[in-house]
Amino acid sequence: MHIQRVAAALLLACVSVGANAKPIAFARGTTVMAEFGAGTMNEIQAFYAPRYWWSVGASWLELQSEDGVTRRRIELARANLLAKRWNLPGAQANVFVWGGLGRATGNDFAGSTLARDVGFQADYETRRVYAAFRSDLEESTRYSHRIDTLQLGWAPYAHDYDTAAIWFVVQGRRYTGSLFEGTETAFLLRFFKGGTWIEAGATRDGKLQAMAMFNF
Amino acid sequence: MNFSKTVAMLAGLLLSIAASAKTIEMEVNGLVCAFCAQGIEKTLKSFPATEAVLVSLEHRLVAVALKDGTDIDDATLRQALTEAGYTVVDIRRTDASLEALRAGMKPHD
């Protein structure tokens, strides 16, 4: 049971790496994200933003414990809202909130259950430093847990629109609730240019994390 | 008399086209990432008067090259960038081409 909890926590860590990107890229923009973590997680998200301050979309998530015994699928329709933005000379800060509804199935419980997700993110970014804190509360009649994530990023050089960006990111995460209690640290290398974003890294115990995102 | 008026009007029109700015430069706050630039570029390229768009994160600059004989008024540009999620600080007009602006942004040796 303990191993399953740790495996599930690691999987959720992988899930949230991709989610630390902004949930709204730009007005009339589409975001498609695919993530693969440690061979035990697959996730696809797609959002469309009619305006710069809100987007809607859907996510499909499949989790599998390391031993392959426990599997869970969560499918959500989700709406994201930019609650507040500060445009500064050479910097930007944001507060996002979101909510999702859908269903979850799994072989650790019978049938399907109504799944709910609410969360927020506050971030500050320049071309050289990045800080973001987010909190997600995921609930259903079968589970309830919260994940708080802090990311701190540093770019070795200031990128521009026509140059590739490289970021080194340290991530700390705390889990509370029925799934897992504890904290975890991961180190990530983020690369993006234009509308393409690729990120890869590992947790301190060597579990691979990778994500690709496309905005168009 | 009519011929003279016609010639004068055509000359005036040609002079006004020649004198009109080729490029609009905007100083913008909040430009920090490629996604910002991508969204702004997409918005401005949707204008019929837009020939090309240049976004410089380093210089906090968005420049629009206009098609010959066309213009986009300041209010429309401010609204477009506000609705894209950014803050316009200043709008300037210049005869410089985007290539010239781009060349001027390169670091000096």
Interface residues (C-beta under 8 A of the other chain):
Chain A: K22 A25 F26 A27 R28 G29 R51 Y52 W53 L82 R85 W86 N87 L88 P89 G90 A91 Q92 E125 T126 R127 A158 H159 D160 Y161 A165 F192 K193 G194 G195 N215
Chain B: V28 N29 G30 L31 V32 C33 A34 F35 C36 A37 Q38 G39 I40 E41 K42 T43 V55 S56 L57 E58 R60 E83 A84 G85 Y86 T87 V89
